[in-house]
Amino acid sequence: MCIGGGTIVSIREGLDRLPAGLLFAHADGSAALVNIAMLHFMERLLGRQYRNATVFWEDLTALNTPAVVEKIVQRDAVLLRFAAGDAWLVQRIPLTGVLNGWQITASCVTE
């Protein structure tokens, strides 16, 4: 893998083409990587983009707009059903081993 070369750029471009939102964060919550889908999801849901996973998760779980979105919260997952008809699952997974931090995903689960 080329640290400064095309491989890193290709990985980033690939992540930005995913339909699911991804946010990888360090243990302190600071974002290491956020793809385009996650940035769009954040703006749609909360009206802004986040660069801190902890702040994003706190705002997500505190969200209270039942006319816009119905929310079901569990320990590390939030199911959102939008009035527009789509449903999204947001999950927070701790990274383990040498990677200390969080992975947050946002996936459309509309059937």
C-alpha positions in Angstrom: 0.0 0.0 0.0 1.3 3.4 -0.9 1.0 5.8 2.0 1.2 8.9 -0.1 0.0 7.4 -3.4 -3.0 6.4 -5.3 -4.1 3.4 -3.1 -5.1 5.7 -0.2 -7.0 7.9 -2.6 -8.7 4.9 -4.1 -9.8 3.6 -0.7 -11.2 7.0 0.2 -13.1 7.2 -3.1 -14.4 3.7 -2.6 -15.7 4.6 0.9 -17.4 7.7 -0.5 -19.3 5.6 -3.0 -20.9 3.4 -0.4 -24.6 4.0 0.2 -24.1 3.5 3.9 -22.7 6.2 6.1 -19.4 5.5 7.9 -17.6 7.3 10.7 -14.4 6.0 12.2 -13.3 7.8 15.4 -10.4 7.8 17.8 -11.1 6.9 21.5 -11.5 10.7 22.3 -14.3 10.8 19.7 -12.4 12.8 17.1 -13.2 11.7 13.6 -10.5 9.7 11.8 -12.6 9.2 8.7 -16.2 10.2 7.7 -17.6 9.3 4.3 -19.9 11.5 2.1 -23.0 9.4 2.9 -22.6 9.9 6.6 -22.1 13.6 6.2 -25.3 13.8 4.2 -27.1 11.7 6.8 -26.0 13.9 9.6 -27.2 17.0 7.8 -30.5 15.5 7.0 -31.1 14.3 10.5 -29.5 17.0 12.7 -28.9 19.9 10.3 -25.1 19.9 10.5 -22.0 17.8 10.0 -20.1 16.3 12.9 -16.3 15.7 13.3 -16.7 14.1 16.8 -18.4 10.7 17.1 -19.2 11.3 20.8 -21.1 14.6 20.1 -22.9 13.1 17.1 -24.0 10.1 19.2 -25.2 12.3 22.1 -27.2 14.5 19.7 -28.6 11.5 17.8 -29.9 9.8 21.0 -31.2 13.1 22.4 -33.1 13.9 19.2 -36.8 14.5 19.8 -38.7 15.4 16.7 -41.6 12.8 16.5 -43.3 14.7 13.6 -40.2 14.2 11.5 -38.7 10.9 12.7 -39.7 8.2 15.1 -36.8 6.9 17.1 -36.2 3.6 18.9 -33.0 3.6 20.9 -31.1 0.6 22.3 -27.6 0.5 23.9 -25.5 1.0 20.7 -28.2 1.2 18.0 -30.9 3.6 17.0 -33.6 2.8 14.5 -35.1 5.9 12.8 -38.3 5.9 10.8 -38.7 9.1 8.9 -42.1 10.6 8.1 -41.0 10.6 4.5 -41.2 6.8 4.6 -37.6 5.6 4.8 -36.0 3.8 7.8 -32.4 3.9 8.9 -30.4 1.9 11.4 -27.5 3.7 13.1 -25.0 1.5 15.0 -22.0 2.3 17.2 -19.4 -0.4 17.5 -16.2 -0.1 19.7 -13.0 -0.9 17.8 -10.7 -3.4 19.6 -7.1 -4.5 19.6 -4.6 -1.9 18.4 -7.5 0.3 17.1 -9.0 2.1 20.0 -12.1 4.1 19.1 -15.5 3.8 17.4 -17.1 2.8 14.2 -20.6 4.3 13.5 -22.6 3.2 10.6 -25.9 4.5 9.1 -27.7 2.2 6.8 -31.0 2.5 5.0 -33.1 -0.5 6.1 -36.3 0.5 4.3 -38.2 -2.5 3.0 
